[in-house]
Amino acid sequence: MKAFQLQCKMEIKRVLRNRYFVFWSLAMPIVFYYIFTKVVDTHAPDPAAWKAHYLMSMTAFSVMGSSIMTLGIRIVQERAQGWSAFMRLTPLPDSIYLSARMVGQSVIHVFSICMIFFAGAILNRVSLAPAEWAMSGGWILLGSLPFLSIGTLIGCMKKVETAAAISNVLYMLLAVCGGMWMPIEVMPKTMQNIAHWLPSYHFGSGAWEIVQGGMPGWKNILVLLTYFVVFMLLSKYIQRKQETV
């Protein structure tokens, strides 16, 4: 347990030193939130509801990017530098090392969620009940698990450049097609149908439901859980194949 705690602590420190994380996971979502709620006239029928809705979108967008890009690219970098090979020589099991990475990233997600929620309260005076703040933050934290598993899958790539390019494209596609930049209702019907199968849509949908006074649906939970299990099993299989080569 002590080794696990120390590994988690080290992972948190390493992420906070990453300027790439600060830009993609904090600065960019807050800038987008400001533009689409203060600069661009979206003609929303209920401006207060739109500001709360888009705050959840940008918070989910931030956490999703941190999971896919920060975690995935860092794993590839560590492998290229020989750090992963060194860790396999230590008594620390691979499962503990991987779990510590995910837990450390999740702690960073708590920080991101609090910062972006604070920005929403300051910029637009978004006012939610304490239970709604807590539930939406908790949902975004737990709902990030499928994207952490995608990050571990990105981490199986051999080159940092390839991992960075693919994770960037995947991140943006999931965000746009999942309705995080704009509601899927304004998209063509085909894109709406695709969105309902994407983890990003169900990730955002759970938070949107909470700020509207509802709760995430069972379909949201089931889809995210399925993606998490599938991507974790796939990344574990690829890692074992790579270790045997």
N, C-alpha and C positions, 0 to 999 in steps of 0.2 A: 504493500500500500504506500509506503514511504517513497519507493522508487517511482511509483505512478504519479504521486503528488509533485515530486521534483521535476519529472518530465513535463507535466502539465504547466508548471510554473515557467520552465524554460521555453516552452512553445509560446506562451502568452507574451513573454518578453521579446521573442524573435519577431512575432507578428507586429507588435507595436513599433518596432524599429523600421518596419517596411513602409517606405513612402508610397509605394504602389498601392498598398492597402488604404492609406489615408486618402488618396485621391479617389479611387474607385468606390470605396465603401462609405466614405463620409462626405467629402467635398462635392462630388458629382451628384449624388442623390439630393442633397440639400439645394444645390444650384437649380436642378431640374424642378424641384418642388417650388422654389421661389418663382421661376419663370412661368410655370403652368398654373399658378394660383394668384400671382401678383402682376404679371406682365401681360400674358396672353389672355384675351377675353374668350373664355370657353362657352359663354352663354349658358352656363349651368342654371337650371331652374331653382335650385337651392344651393347658393354659394357656400353656406356653412357645411352642408353635407358633403359637397364636392371637396372642400378643403380637408375634411376628415378622411374621406375616401382616398384622396390622392396622397395623403400623409402615410396611410397604410401601404399604398402602392410603392412609394419610394423607400419605405423602411424594408419592405419585402425585397425590393430591387437591390438594396444595399447588402442585405444578408445573403441573398442568392449569389451576388457577385463575389462576396468574400469567400463563400463556400467553394464555388467552382474555380475561381481564378487564384485567389491568395493561397488556398490550401493546395490546389493541384499543381500550380507552377512551383511552389516551394518544395514539394516532394520531388519533382523532376530535378530541380537545382541541387537538392541534397544528394540525389543519386549520382548526378554528374560530378559532384565534388568528392564522392566516395564516402559521404557520411552514412548513408544507408548500409553500405557494406560493413563499415566500422561497427554500427549498432548491432548487426547480426553476430558480431564476435563477442558482444557483452552478454551477461546472463539475462538481460531484459528480453522477455518474449516479444515476438513481432506484434502479437495482439495487443500487448500493453503499449507498445510504441505507437501503433496506429490509433488506439483508443485515446491516448494522451494527446495526439495531434487534434483529434476531433473535439475532445473536451476543451482543450486550449482555445480552439477556434470558436467554440460555442461561448466561452467566457467573453471573448472579443465581441461576439454578436450581442451580448447583453449591453456592452458599452455602446455599440453602434445604435441599437434600438433606443436606448436612453437619450443619446445625443440627438437623433433625428426627431424623436417625440418632443424633446425640448425645443428644437428648432421650429416645429409646427406650432407649439404653444406660443412661442415668442413672435414668429412672423405673422401668423394668422389667428392667434388667440383661439386655437382649436381647444374646445372644452368638452371633455368626456368625463363620465363618472369614473371614480377610482377603479371600480370593478372592470370597466371597459378598457381602461389603460392597461390594467394587469392582464386581463384575458387576451387582448390583442397582442401584447408583448410576449406573453407565454406561447400563444399560437405561433407567432413568427419564429420564436426560438425553437420550438419543437418541430415546426414544419420545415425547418432548414435541413433536417436530417437527409432527405433524398438528395439535396444539392451537395451536402458534404460527401455523400457516397459518389456523386458524379465527380467531385474533386479528387477523390482517391483513384477513380478510374482515369482521369486526366493525368494523374501522377504516375501512371504506368507507362507513359510515353518516354521515349529515349532522349529527345532533344527539347531543350527549353523553348527554342523558337517555335517548334511545332506545337508544343503544349500551349504557349501563349496565344498563337494564332487561332487554334481550334477553340480554346476556352473563351476567347473574346467573341468569336462568331456565335458560338453556342449560347453564351450569356445574353447577347443582344437579341438573338432570335427568340429565346425563351421569354425575355422581357416584353418584346413587342407583340409577339403572337399570343402571349399569356394575358394580355390586357393590362400590363403594368404602366405603360406609357399612355394608353388611351383605352377607354372602355371597349370591350369586344362588340358591344351593340352597334358601334359606328363602323365596324369592319364588314367586309363582304361576307356573305353567308358561308362560303367555303372556309374562310379563316375562322369564323365562329365555331364551325363544326370541329376544326382541328384543335382549337383552343381548349375545348372540353376534354381533350385527351392529354393535355400537357400538364406536367406537375406545377409549372409556374402559375397557371390559371387557378388551380385548386389551392395553391399556396396563398395567393392573393385573395381568392374568394372567401376563404375562412375569416380573414381579417376584415374584409369588407362587410361580411355578415355581422360581425361583432359590433362594429361602429354603427350599424343600422338597427341595433337592438336585438339581433338574432344570435344564432350560434352556428359554427361550422357544421356542414352536413356530413352524414356518414360517407357519402361518395367522396368528399374532399379528403377525409381521413383514409379511406380505403385506397384511393389512387396514390396518395403520397406514400403510404406504407408499402404498397406494391413496388413503386419505383425504388424506394430505399432498399428493400430486400434484393431486388433484381440487380441493382448496380453494385451493392456490396458483395454479393456472390460473384458477380462477373469480375470485379476488381481483384478479389481474393484469388480467383482462379488464374487470372493473368499474372499476378505476382508470383504465384507458385510455379507457373510455367517458366517465367523469367529466371527464377532462382535455380531451376534444374538445368538451364542451358549453360 
